[in-house]
Amino acid sequence: MTKKFYRLSVPCLCVGFALSAAAFAQGGFVGPSAVPEAKTVSEAKSLPDDAKVTLRGNIVRGLGDEKYLFRDATGEIVVEIDDDLWRGRTVEAKDTVEIRGEVDRDWTVSVEIEAGSIQKL
């Protein structure tokens, strides 16, 4: 009896695993969000903590400790870019970059962007 149960259970587990893996592979919701995604520095400064941003502009200066001054046509903001996100790429102040990340507000009025990715355009 145990052998038959074991033989029936393994295929059932495999089918269940395949179905759950397919569900994860399909992705998630891609429609509009309740919190808009900022496209400019001025928009990013007005959004709540953890709001998504996609900014295009220039990194104009390194500030130390993985922090950089980013500028677009609407203003400047500090961006934290972890060292591993550079992936060996070199960016100069004249280079246009796209930074995807989140608004990071602290207890004071300071607003920064925590980068999740950076791409040289």
Secondary structure as GFF3:
##gff-version 3
##sequence-region A 1 121
A	DSSP	alpha_helix	2	25	.	.	.	ID=ss1
A	DSSP	alpha_helix	41	46	.	.	.	ID=ss2
A	DSSP	beta_strand	52	64	.	.	.	ID=ss3
A	DSSP	beta_strand	67	72	.	.	.	ID=ss4
A	DSSP	beta_strand	75	80	.	.	.	ID=ss5
A	DSSP	three_ten_helix	83	85	.	.	.	ID=ss6
A	DSSP	beta_strand	97	105	.	.	.	ID=ss7
A	DSSP	beta_strand	111	120	.	.	.	ID=ss8
###
